[in-house]
Amino acid sequence: MMLRGMTVEYLIRRTFRVEPGHTVLVHAAAGGVGLIACQWLKHLGAIVIGTAGGPEKAALAKQHGCDYVIDYRREDIAARTRELTGGAGVRVVYDGVGRDTFQASLDSLAPRGMFVSFGNASGPAPAFEPGVLAAKGSLFFTRTSLMHYIATRDELVASAQALFEVVRSGAISIPIHQTHPLKDAAAAHRALEGRQTTGSTVLLP
């Protein structure tokens, strides 16, 4: 809860402050960060578009706040995002996937939109020329890390308090969908890398 929840807190409240009515795109919406993000974004009044692989993950994402889910296995993410937004694109993309979703993230943004890269589950995002951001609508790009958002004691406490408040209110639940013995940690990592998991995974001693 703490690592993923505080990651969501800084992403949606501080990196790009989501307001009611904003349309956002969340990759890996059925993952551990994604399920928390979609719930919190919906609580803030956003219109949430998520990506997921397959009907089961899509259904899970919808149950946790997504208004629309794009099945990346059979749909073009950027084209479908444009369709859902009437051609406008989204205000912000939250991308923890990396290499596999990089181009789709860029192509899904509205002019002056923000591409927030916070992870690289599929590998690092490719190098690119800054001029690409101008050509696609004067976009913003940032690569973030939780450690820089909880660098001081005050920031750490404020982030944790914000997370506890929304969990206590019932607006967010923390789904744990897999448990593995600690001795099977390597298998758990392979499942995560292979997009075979949903929600959180807990290793048991």
MOHUZI-V461766 format. One line per field, one symbol per residue. psi: psi as a letter, one per 30 degrees, with the letter a starting at -180 (. if undefined). burial: 1 if it has 9 or more other ideal C-beta (glycine too) atoms within 8 Angstrom, else 0. Layout:
psi=???
burial=???
This chain:
psi=eeeeefeeeeeffeejjklkfkklkjlhfgaeeeeeeeeeeeefgljkklkljleeeeeeeefgfkekkkjfffkjeeeeeeefggfellekkjjgebefgeeeeeffklkglkjjkglheglkklklkffeeefghhlkkkjlkeeffhfleeeeeeeeeeeeefeefffkljkjfkkkkefgeeeeeeeeeghgllblkkkk.
burial=0001111111110011010001111111111111111111111101011111000011011001110011110010110111001000111111111110110111011100111111111000100000011001101001010100110000110011011001100001011101010001100100110000111110100
